[in-house]
């Protein structure tokens, strides 16, 4: 059964078990999906309200993008667990002969790339989520501004968790150039998420005063 098809209680119990997957990477994708769901909600609470007519088109675009992001992130939640399982399968390959050792090493490098790629794509999605949170915070229904703020908070947490999962695997790569490039991209994406999330947080706090 897919993780997304579990009941919430069953998913949490599975997460809390002694099985290493699902783990932080899947949770990062789920948290970002929840953030996207919140921006979609704020957009829907804005469209149709006469007071916000000038923002209807922008919020329709936010709604459509948010809905698509939710689905993408739920897929990444599944893919993160699959990537971990692929790495574990590579580790269990035989290593008695030189040929087996070489094949195992190659499989592990390929699996490590996968274990990096999935959370990196999650991190990129986090930038999109927090950007949508900015839009809903600025143009959306003011009665739901704390929901836009919550979306930004979730995106920030998801980004940090996704980055952990990228970086823990970078040290195992033999391709130093790719590792350096990926680490630089990770840092840049985190910086953008933090900047945008802080802007949303400040706007929300100002509105609450």
Residue frames relative to the residue before (quaternion, step in Angstrom):
aa qw qx qy qz dx dy dz
X 1.0000 0.0000 0.0000 0.0000 0.00 0.00 0.00
X 0.4928 -0.6516 0.4870 0.3088 3.57 -0.99 0.81
X 0.6007 -0.5708 0.4154 0.3752 3.55 -1.12 0.62
X 0.6746 0.5178 -0.2941 0.4363 3.55 0.98 -0.86
X 0.6591 0.5009 -0.3087 0.4684 3.58 1.26 -0.29
X 0.4890 0.6408 -0.4382 0.3979 3.59 1.29 -0.03
X 0.5040 -0.5498 0.5320 0.4008 3.54 -1.25 0.26
X 0.6533 -0.5123 0.3702 0.4168 3.56 -1.20 0.43
X 0.6604 0.5110 -0.3079 0.4561 3.58 0.92 -0.88
X 0.6619 0.5040 -0.3070 0.4621 3.59 0.93 -0.88
X 0.6361 0.5256 -0.3333 0.4562 3.58 0.99 -0.79
X 0.6659 0.5008 -0.3028 0.4626 3.58 0.89 -0.92
X 0.6494 0.5053 -0.3189 0.4704 3.59 0.98 -0.80
X 0.6341 0.5153 -0.3238 0.4770 3.58 1.03 -0.78
X 0.6468 0.5241 -0.3076 0.4608 3.54 0.98 -0.86
X 0.7120 0.4659 -0.2485 0.4628 3.57 1.00 -0.83
X 0.5302 0.6484 -0.4074 0.3639 3.60 1.24 -0.22
X 0.6359 -0.5459 0.3871 0.3845 3.58 -1.32 0.06
X 0.4628 0.6414 -0.4670 0.3954 3.59 1.26 0.23
X 0.4283 -0.7367 0.4584 0.2524 3.64 -0.77 0.97
X 0.7564 0.2339 -0.1664 0.5877 3.59 1.26 -0.19
X 0.4550 -0.1916 -0.8637 0.1011 1.55 -1.82 1.72
X 0.1287 -0.7908 0.5960 0.0537 3.51 -1.23 0.57
X 0.8543 -0.1944 0.1229 0.4661 3.52 -1.22 -0.58
X 0.6356 0.5436 -0.3397 0.4303 3.58 1.02 -0.70
X 0.6652 0.4849 -0.2976 0.4835 3.56 0.97 -0.85
X 0.6440 0.5163 -0.3182 0.4664 3.56 1.01 -0.78
X 0.6013 0.5531 -0.3554 0.4541 3.59 1.06 -0.72
X 0.6718 0.4886 -0.2954 0.4720 3.57 0.90 -0.92
X 0.6420 0.5196 -0.3207 0.4637 3.58 1.00 -0.79
X 0.6534 0.5139 -0.3177 0.4561 3.60 0.91 -0.89
X 0.6549 0.4961 -0.3111 0.4777 3.57 0.99 -0.81
X 0.6220 0.5340 -0.3355 0.4642 3.60 1.05 -0.74
X 0.6337 0.5172 -0.3242 0.4752 3.58 1.04 -0.75
X 0.6253 0.5272 -0.3311 0.4705 3.56 1.05 -0.75
X 0.6528 0.5052 -0.3068 0.4738 3.58 0.97 -0.85
X 0.6254 0.5339 -0.3360 0.4592 3.57 1.04 -0.73
X 0.6478 0.5156 -0.3187 0.4614 3.58 1.02 -0.75
X 0.6576 0.4848 -0.3314 0.4719 3.60 0.93 -0.76
X 0.6104 0.5349 -0.3479 0.4693 3.59 1.08 -0.65
X 0.6429 0.5303 -0.3192 0.4513 3.56 0.99 -0.84
X 0.6591 0.4991 -0.3119 0.4682 3.58 0.90 -0.94
X 0.6329 0.5308 -0.3326 0.4551 3.58 0.97 -0.81
X 0.6814 0.4837 -0.2908 0.4660 3.57 0.90 -0.90
X 0.6558 0.4983 -0.3077 0.4764 3.59 1.12 -0.59
X 0.6511 0.5072 -0.3018 0.4773 3.56 1.31 -0.20
X 0.6671 0.4953 -0.3009 0.4681 3.56 0.90 -0.96
X 0.7649 0.3249 -0.2631 0.4900 3.56 -0.86 1.00
X 0.6153 0.5038 -0.3525 0.4933 3.57 1.26 -0.29
X 0.4708 -0.7240 0.4296 0.2640 3.56 -0.53 1.21
X 0.5962 0.5941 -0.3502 0.4110 3.56 1.05 -0.74
X 0.7750 0.3268 -0.1531 0.5188 3.58 1.11 -0.72
X 0.1821 0.8353 -0.5054 0.1170 3.58 1.21 0.45
X 0.6610 0.5297 -0.3191 0.4251 3.59 0.91 -0.87
X 0.7075 0.4440 -0.2508 0.4893 3.59 1.20 -0.44
X 0.4027 0.7540 -0.4630 0.2345 3.60 1.22 -0.15
X 0.6812 0.4934 -0.3060 0.4460 3.57 0.80 -0.97
X 0.6531 0.5119 -0.3074 0.4657 3.56 0.95 -0.91
X 0.6970 0.4703 -0.2779 0.4645 3.58 0.93 -0.87
X 0.5741 0.5490 -0.3836 0.4711 3.60 1.15 -0.47
X 0.6486 0.5042 -0.3110 0.4778 3.57 1.02 -0.81
X 0.6271 0.5262 -0.3281 0.4714 3.57 1.03 -0.79
X 0.6470 0.5287 -0.3244 0.4434 3.56 0.91 -0.91
X 0.6794 0.4953 -0.2917 0.4561 3.57 0.85 -0.99
X 0.6799 0.4797 -0.2945 0.4701 3.58 0.89 -0.89
X 0.6442 0.5331 -0.3158 0.4484 3.57 1.00 -0.82
X 0.6492 0.5149 -0.3142 0.4634 3.56 0.95 -0.88
X 0.6596 0.4998 -0.3069 0.4701 3.58 0.98 -0.83
X 0.6405 0.5318 -0.3174 0.4540 3.57 1.01 -0.80
X 0.6046 0.5610 -0.3609 0.4353 3.57 0.99 -0.78
X 0.6863 0.4836 -0.2840 0.4631 3.56 0.85 -0.98
X 0.6433 0.5249 -0.3191 0.4569 3.57 0.97 -0.87
X 0.6964 0.4767 -0.2765 0.4597 3.56 0.90 -0.89
X 0.6146 0.5209 -0.3540 0.4749 3.59 1.07 -0.59
X 0.6160 0.5193 -0.3396 0.4853 3.58 1.11 -0.64
X 0.6547 0.5081 -0.3092 0.4664 3.58 0.98 -0.83
X 0.5752 0.5744 -0.3729 0.4474 3.58 1.13 -0.59
X 0.6669 0.4760 -0.2856 0.4971 3.56 1.01 -0.86
X 0.6822 0.5223 -0.2901 0.4215 3.56 0.87 -1.01
X 0.6087 0.5601 -0.3659 0.4265 3.58 1.05 -0.63
X 0.6610 0.4841 -0.3005 0.4882 3.57 0.97 -0.83
X 0.6331 0.5242 -0.3279 0.4657 3.58 1.03 -0.77
X 0.6440 0.5245 -0.3227 0.4540 3.59 0.99 -0.80
X 0.6414 0.5081 -0.3236 0.4751 3.57 1.00 -0.79
X 0.6624 0.5064 -0.3095 0.4572 3.58 0.91 -0.87
X 0.6237 0.5334 -0.3344 0.4633 3.58 1.08 -0.70
X 0.6413 0.5178 -0.3192 0.4677 3.57 1.03 -0.78
X 0.6553 0.5056 -0.3088 0.4686 3.58 0.96 -0.87
X 0.6318 0.5241 -0.3303 0.4658 3.60 1.05 -0.75
X 0.6408 0.5183 -0.3225 0.4655 3.59 1.03 -0.77
X 0.6376 0.5402 -0.3227 0.4445 3.57 1.01 -0.77
X 0.7037 0.4807 -0.2579 0.4553 3.56 1.09 -0.72
X 0.4375 0.6974 -0.4663 0.3238 3.59 1.25 0.00
X 0.5876 -0.5965 0.4026 0.3699 3.61 -1.08 0.65
X 0.0738 -0.8027 0.5917 0.0118 3.57 -1.16 0.65
X 0.2679 0.7902 -0.5001 0.2316 3.53 1.00 0.90
X 0.7805 0.2636 -0.1386 0.5497 3.57 0.89 -0.92
X 0.6655 -0.4865 0.3731 0.4257 3.55 -1.29 0.22
X 0.6363 0.5315 -0.3253 0.4548 3.54 1.04 -0.78
X 0.6603 0.4987 -0.3016 0.4736 3.54 0.98 -0.87
X 0.6371 0.5292 -0.3257 0.4560 3.57 0.99 -0.80
X 0.6616 0.5068 -0.2997 0.4643 3.56 0.97 -0.87
X 0.6619 0.5034 -0.2993 0.4679 3.57 0.97 -0.88
X 0.6447 0.5165 -0.3107 0.4701 3.56 1.04 -0.82
X 0.6531 0.5168 -0.3142 0.4558 3.57 0.93 -0.89
X 0.6550 0.5079 -0.3073 0.4675 3.57 0.99 -0.84
X 0.6531 0.5141 -0.3059 0.4643 3.56 0.99 -0.87
X 0.6605 0.5115 -0.3090 0.4546 3.58 0.99 -0.81
X 0.6302 0.5186 -0.3328 0.4724 3.58 1.06 -0.73
X 0.6446 0.5122 -0.3124 0.4739 3.57 1.00 -0.85
X 0.6716 0.4933 -0.2939 0.4682 3.58 0.95 -0.88
X 0.6195 0.5384 -0.3373 0.4610 3.57 1.08 -0.72
X 0.6088 0.5419 -0.3429 0.4670 3.57 1.03 -0.77
X 0.6600 0.5091 -0.3008 0.4633 3.56 0.98 -0.87
X 0.6687 0.5041 -0.2919 0.4620 3.55 1.03 -0.83
X 0.6398 0.4804 -0.3124 0.5121 3.57 1.29 -0.29
X 0.6585 0.5592 -0.3067 0.3995 3.54 0.91 -0.98
X 0.6754 0.5174 -0.3175 0.4186 3.59 0.84 -0.91
X 0.7186 0.4071 -0.2897 0.4837 3.66 0.67 -0.88
X 0.5815 0.5592 -0.3865 0.4469 3.60 1.14 -0.49
X 0.6561 0.4845 -0.3102 0.4884 3.58 1.00 -0.78
X 0.5966 0.5404 -0.3563 0.4745 3.58 1.12 -0.62
X 0.6509 0.5223 -0.3090 0.4560 3.56 0.95 -0.90
X 0.6334 0.5169 -0.3311 0.4712 3.59 0.98 -0.77
X 0.6423 0.5149 -0.3167 0.4712 3.57 1.02 -0.78
X 0.5973 0.5750 -0.3590 0.4287 3.58 1.08 -0.68
X 0.6042 0.5398 -0.3503 0.4700 3.57 1.08 -0.70
X 0.6563 0.5070 -0.3080 0.4662 3.57 0.96 -0.84
X 0.6498 0.5221 -0.3226 0.4485 3.57 0.96 -0.84
X 0.7011 0.4567 -0.2883 0.4656 3.58 0.81 -0.92
X 0.5929 0.5454 -0.3645 0.4672 3.60 1.15 -0.53
X 0.6486 0.4956 -0.3078 0.4888 3.59 1.04 -0.76
X 0.6109 0.5395 -0.3457 0.4651 3.57 1.08 -0.69
X 0.6143 0.5418 -0.3377 0.4638 3.59 1.05 -0.74
X 0.6776 0.4997 -0.2950 0.4518 3.56 0.88 -0.94
X 0.6921 0.4636 -0.2908 0.4707 3.57 0.89 -0.90
X 0.6084 0.5466 -0.3497 0.4569 3.56 1.12 -0.62
X 0.7248 0.4514 -0.2358 0.4641 3.57 0.94 -0.91
X 0.8309 0.2364 -0.0808 0.4971 3.60 0.91 -0.91
X 0.6012 0.6166 -0.3483 0.3702 3.56 1.21 -0.35
X 0.7473 -0.3678 0.3114 0.4575 3.51 -1.39 0.00
X 0.4150 -0.7494 0.4610 0.2315 3.57 -0.56 1.18
X 0.5839 0.5805 -0.3725 0.4282 3.58 1.18 -0.42
X 0.7282 0.3740 -0.2161 0.5321 3.57 1.26 -0.38
X 0.2946 0.7933 -0.4982 0.1891 3.60 1.17 0.37
X 0.6398 0.5152 -0.3449 0.4542 3.61 1.04 -0.59
X 0.5895 0.5416 -0.3711 0.4705 3.58 1.20 -0.41
X 0.6177 0.5119 -0.3360 0.4935 3.57 1.08 -0.70
X 0.6428 0.5199 -0.3130 0.4675 3.56 1.04 -0.79
X 0.6443 0.5175 -0.3168 0.4654 3.55 1.02 -0.79
X 0.6062 0.5492 -0.3441 0.4609 3.58 1.10 -0.70
X 0.6592 0.5030 -0.3046 0.4686 3.57 0.98 -0.84
X 0.6331 0.5293 -0.3234 0.4631 3.58 1.02 -0.81
X 0.6596 0.5007 -0.3000 0.4736 3.57 0.96 -0.86
X 0.6420 0.5183 -0.3230 0.4636 3.58 0.99 -0.80
X 0.6406 0.5252 -0.3207 0.4593 3.58 1.00 -0.82
X 0.6780 0.4801 -0.2902 0.4750 3.58 0.89 -0.93
X 0.6497 0.5192 -0.3119 0.4593 3.57 0.97 -0.87
X 0.6432 0.5284 -0.3204 0.4520 3.57 1.00 -0.83
X 0.6527 0.5103 -0.3171 0.4616 3.57 0.93 -0.87
X 0.6715 0.4956 -0.2948 0.4654 3.58 0.94 -0.89
X 0.6441 0.5132 -0.3223 0.4667 3.58 0.97 -0.83
X 0.6487 0.5244 -0.3156 0.4524 3.58 0.98 -0.85
X 0.5826 0.5615 -0.3681 0.4581 3.59 1.06 -0.69
X 0.7106 0.4758 -0.2605 0.4481 3.55 0.87 -1.01
X 0.5914 0.5286 -0.3673 0.4857 3.57 1.17 -0.47
X 0.7501 0.4645 -0.2326 0.4093 3.53 0.65 -1.18
X 0.6234 0.5501 -0.3632 0.4206 3.60 1.02 -0.63
X 0.7037 0.4530 -0.2564 0.4836 3.56 1.21 -0.53
X 0.5327 0.6611 -0.4056 0.3386 3.60 1.16 -0.43
X 0.6475 0.5578 -0.3190 0.4097 3.57 1.02 -0.78
X 0.6606 0.5124 -0.3026 0.4578 3.57 1.23 -0.39
X 0.5659 0.6174 -0.3827 0.3900 3.57 1.25 -0.15
X 0.3855 -0.7077 0.5424 0.2374 3.54 -1.07 0.77
X 0.6242 0.5255 -0.3291 0.4753 3.55 1.22 -0.50
X 0.2201 -0.8291 0.5032 0.1043 3.55 0.07 1.33
X 0.6252 0.5512 -0.3378 0.4373 3.57 1.04 -0.74
X 0.6611 0.4908 -0.2969 0.4837 3.58 0.95 -0.92
X 0.6412 0.5336 -0.3241 0.4462 3.58 0.97 -0.85
X 0.6677 0.4991 -0.2988 0.4645 3.59 0.93 -0.90
X 0.6498 0.5190 -0.3065 0.4632 3.55 0.99 -0.87
X 0.6732 0.4934 -0.2890 0.4689 3.57 0.96 -0.90
X 0.6382 0.5220 -0.3278 0.4613 3.57 1.00 -0.78
X 0.6454 0.5163 -0.3132 0.4678 3.58 1.02 -0.80
X 0.6518 0.5004 -0.3174 0.4732 3.58 0.98 -0.82
X 0.6225 0.5474 -0.3330 0.4494 3.56 1.01 -0.84
X 0.6646 0.5019 -0.3000 0.4651 3.58 0.90 -0.92
X 0.6589 0.5153 -0.3049 0.4553 3.57 0.97 -0.86
X 0.6612 0.5029 -0.3020 0.4676 3.57 0.95 -0.87
X 0.6403 0.5194 -0.3205 0.4663 3.58 0.98 -0.82
X 0.6405 0.5293 -0.3214 0.4541 3.56 0.98 -0.83
X 0.6674 0.4944 -0.3076 0.4642 3.57 0.95 -0.83
X 0.6321 0.5228 -0.3316 0.4660 3.58 0.98 -0.82
X 0.6662 0.5079 -0.3033 0.4541 3.58 0.87 -0.93
X 0.6539 0.5167 -0.3174 0.4524 3.58 0.92 -0.89
X 0.7034 0.4587 -0.2729 0.4694 3.57 0.84 -0.95
X 0.6473 0.5193 -0.3216 0.4559 3.60 0.97 -0.82
X 0.6390 0.5204 -0.3223 0.4659 3.58 1.01 -0.79
X 0.6321 0.5292 -0.3292 0.4605 3.58 1.01 -0.78
X 0.6510 0.4981 -0.3099 0.4817 3.58 0.99 -0.84
X 0.6456 0.5307 -0.3196 0.4465 3.56 0.89 -0.94
X 0.6674 0.5011 -0.3036 0.4598 3.57 0.90 -0.89
X 0.6465 0.5156 -0.3150 0.4657 3.58 1.01 -0.80
X 0.6538 0.5100 -0.3127 0.4633 3.57 0.96 -0.84
X 0.6699 0.5012 -0.2986 0.4592 3.57 0.88 -0.94
X 0.6244 0.5317 -0.3282 0.4688 3.58 1.07 -0.74
X 0.6678 0.5034 -0.2952 0.4620 3.57 0.99 -0.88
X 0.6912 0.4969 -0.2761 0.4462 3.58 1.09 -0.64
X 0.5505 0.6288 -0.3996 0.3767 3.57 1.21 -0.29
